[in-house]
């Protein structure tokens, strides 16, 4: 097996935005697939995986040799001085709903329930002295309900340059990723990521 399948179990509301709003309704809406289904972009997941691997490498975890992060996921100019940065050897796909769930939600019957995948949450700034809401500070964002996503990590090209045991290294750092998406430091996006040994059909 020259790939690694991941299962992401979202435990609460999460916001994977595309940088767009929705007029007076939401200041930020979630990113959707072409079919209108929720997804977590592969580039975002790759960044989280890279950060987790970088921490393990710099904490001198056993088996994480120096430079493994840039080998697998590419370098950064500030780390290596290379401009453009050195590309990595792995590609991280978008995290999407399981195929059978996505197929049903795209059916005539499932389409009616698709809006139920999304909610709106609102916040506002409060005056310290009075406890009253400040004018013009109401902010609303669209979020996605808790659900399970699948993602695949695979080599770019033949994969012949990949170090042996790269899947094991990535599996070891998965617990370092506790949340995904925007506002993950403010309580959104709590997640458990595991290796999917059932072999999803992505």
ZIRAFEN-V876229 format. One record per backbone hydrogen bond with DSSP energy under -0.5 kcal/mol. CO is the residue of the C=O (numbers start at 1). NH is the residue of the N-H. E is the energy in kcal/mol with one decimal. If there is no record, write none. Layout:
# ZIRAFEN-V876229
co-><CO:CO>
nh-><NH:NH>
e-><E:E>
This chain:
# ZIRAFEN-V876229
co-><2:4:5:6:7:7:8:8:9:13:14:15:15:16:20:22:22:26:28:29:31:33:37:38:39:40:41:41:42:43:44:45:46:47:48:49:50:51:52:53:54:55:56:57:61:63:65:67:68:69:70:71:72:76:76:77:86:89:91:91:94:95:96:98:99:100:101:102:104:104:107:108:109:110:110:111:113:114:115:117:119:121:123:125:127:132:134:139:140:140:141:143:144:147:148:149:150:151:152:153:154:155:156:159:163:165:166:167:168:169:170:171:173:174:176:178:181:182:183:183:184:189:190:190:192:192:194:195:196>
nh-><155:153:196:151:9:194:10:149:192:189:144:17:182:31:29:25:26:22:142:18:39:36:33:97:41:95:44:45:46:47:48:49:50:51:52:53:54:55:56:57:58:59:61:60:64:65:68:71:72:73:74:89:90:79:80:81:75:156:93:154:96:40:150:102:103:104:105:106:107:110:111:112:112:113:114:114:116:117:118:145:143:141:139:134:131:127:137:123:27:28:121:119:14:10:98:8:96:6:93:4:91:157:159:162:166:169:170:171:172:173:174:174:176:177:178:191:184:15:186:188:187:180:11:12:9:194:7:197:199>
e-><-0.9:-2.9:-2.9:-2.0:-0.6:-2.4:-0.9:-2.5:-1.6:-3.1:-2.8:-0.7:-3.2:-3.4:-2.6:-2.0:-0.7:-3.1:-2.8:-1.1:-0.9:-2.0:-3.1:-0.5:-0.5:-3.0:-0.6:-2.0:-2.8:-1.7:-1.9:-2.5:-2.8:-2.2:-2.2:-2.5:-2.6:-2.1:-2.0:-2.5:-2.4:-1.8:-2.4:-1.1:-1.9:-1.1:-1.8:-1.9:-2.3:-3.0:-1.4:-1.0:-1.9:-1.5:-2.3:-2.3:-2.8:-2.3:-0.6:-2.4:-0.7:-2.4:-3.3:-2.8:-2.5:-1.8:-2.5:-1.2:-1.3:-0.7:-2.1:-0.6:-0.5:-1.4:-0.6:-1.0:-1.3:-2.1:-1.7:-2.5:-2.7:-2.6:-3.1:-2.9:-2.2:-3.9:-1.0:-2.4:-3.5:-1.0:-2.5:-2.5:-1.6:-2.5:-0.5:-2.8:-2.5:-3.3:-2.7:-2.6:-3.3:-0.7:-0.6:-1.4:-1.1:-1.6:-2.0:-2.3:-1.9:-1.1:-0.8:-0.7:-1.9:-1.9:-0.8:-2.4:-0.7:-0.5:-1.7:-1.8:-0.5:-1.7:-3.0:-0.6:-2.8:-0.5:-3.0:-1.0:-0.7>
